[in-house]
């Protein structure tokens, strides 16, 4: 991969750029917490060639939300389920808005 190709990935939310240690430091949590999120299947980090976990910015945002819930006293398994449900709701709302916009754009559609 060339340097130019590497720079293109700096804006990619799904690029696994952060090591476990760096991710934990950024979130202000432990590496064990990140492992627990992986065990709960909330996030699945990619692995480097050496087998080390690598996290993307998108995964860090999910982990941060789970941490907020855990810090409020929610058990980790419940926090993971809440985050999944919130994500599903957001996606459903986005799709619903797209369907409404498409329906409104059709000729003869009621406004």
N, C-alpha and C positions, 0 to 999 in steps of 0.2 A: 504494500500500500504506500502510495506516495504521500508526501507531506500535505500537498493540496487536498488529496482525498481525505486525509485525517482531519483537516480543518473543517471540511464539510460536515463532519459528524458532531462538531461542537454544539450545534443547534438541535441535534436529534435527541428527543426525549427518551427514546428507547435504546440508545447506545449505552452499553454497560461500562461506564467510565469510572465507577467508584469502587474501590476495594471495600471489604467488610469493615476494616478499621476506620477508614475515612468516612464511610456511610454512618457508622455508629457515632463518630465524633460530630458529624454534621447534624445528626438528629438529637444529640445529647443523650444517648442511650447506650446500652451495652451490646456487644456482639451476640450475646446470648438471646437478647430480645429479637434481633434480626433472624437468628436461627429458629426461634420459636415461631416467627411469622412464616418462615419457610416450611416448618413442620405442619403448621396449620393450613398451608397451601394458599396463603393470602398473596404472597409474592414468591416467585421462583427465580432466584438469581441465576444468571448465566455463569458458566465456569471458564476460567482462563485455561490455557494449555497446561498449566501446572496444577489445575484443579481448584484454584482459589475462587471464591465467590466474587462476582462483580454485579453491581447494582446500577440501574439507570435512574435518571431523574424522575421518571414516572413512578418507578418502584419506591423511590424515596418519599414522594408525595403520599403514596398509599401508606407507607410505614409511619409517616408523621401523623396521619389521621388516626391510625390505629393507636399510636402512642398517646395522642390526646385523650382518646376514650379510656385507655388503661390508666392514665394519670387521674382520670375522674372517678376511678374505682370500678370500671367495667372489667370483668374477667377477659383474658386475652382471646379465648375462643369466641366469646360473644362479641368482642370488639371486631374481630375478623369478619364475623357474619354481618355485622352492621355495616362495615366498610363495603363489603360485597353488595349488599342490598342498596346502599346509597349509590354505588356505581351503576347498578342495574337501573335504578330509578332515573338517574341522570341521562342514561342512554335512551330509555323509553321516552322521556320528555323531549329529548333532541329529535328522535324519530317522529314523534307526534307533531312537533312543530314543522318538520319537513313535509309531512303528509298534508297538514293544513295549508301550508304555503303552496304546495303543488295543486291542491284542490281549488284554492282561491285563484290560481293563475289560469285555470281551465276556462275556455270561452263559455259564457252563459252561467258561470258560477255565481251564486248569491253572495253578496258582500256582507 
